[in-house]
Amino acid sequence: MSTVSPATETTPAAPAIHPETRIGHVHLKVADLPRAIAFYRDAFGFELMETYGDQAAFLAAGGYHHHLGLNTWESRGGPPPARGTTGLYHFAILYPNRKELARALQRLIDHGVPIDGASDHGVSEAIYLHDPDGNGIEIYRDRPRDEWPREADGSLRMTLDPLDLRGLLLELED
């Protein structure tokens, strides 16, 4: 368990970013474009929206132009990044509710995708894995804000409890 509190500042801060700002997509370097397309299309269900020759592909959910960009411009045939180097730790895919997270987990299981870990963070339930190129992925669902655990002083209290994957999959029995 850890407490998350606002950072202390020593210099005046610029105005905060607008609260409705969202990160729109992630673009990943991959070694093998057809393999990466198959992984994100089959194991997650993203739709292939467009390809750029044999160098790039764009995948999305719900007809959006793209949530995922995949390219081999600098990485065709390359190895995954070595441990202990800088770069992407993981990107996260937010599901709208617990049942959809359970559906995503079942799809990964059905496609034989290994799961690296799963945690209940109090504010969210998260499952961690890697794609075939070693890119970290978190799939998760947020709990409603009024259910987030708080300390007596009102600060957010995140947890690192195990997530019961069998219990999560019971959501699909309804």
Steps between C-alpha positions, in 0.01 A plus 500: 500500500622848423359845539497728200521865592550813294863574412665775697606789284792733546423726205168642385322257271360577159123456473395136508408320181127508422323222696325362189830443317550136396784308340364404162721218371826314538745430219725197545817389325468131412730245339242312293196695379275204404569335837418822688181558297385144572571538872305823548221399261450144623594511870334837567246545222630830362392569142765552232416846365780555251847392399787706366660251264686234694641757744211613722149410609227682690249318720205628698186428697161631400599644163742761640783586259753324723574416858809297410763582244750224421809558289827340393670822385790460743435155640436240226650173621634667815512349849285620791661770718746364755400498868637795689475742207272798461190494286136407526410323825144429390198658344152449640169406344203616708186284484162657583402254774592181683309271263690635196830455685397140569412456132845636403671262743306204360599598146869513601469157664325361190793624286763356734644840595706474820400730786789653698298613801174640629435753777216664682617857554191608692420759234524249217542135409792435265649214301855518361654330198744554213453495125726287275746793474535537876280810531326508837121516502260565786131427453282640775173642619458790740271479799258789543678791673269482801636149568868600495673432833602812691712571806350692793650821357323442167811399304471210259605159634605268218535128567704224344281204583475191280214506250282189511495405132260209555262737678534748216410233244180426697373833361448315170250256651223761523 
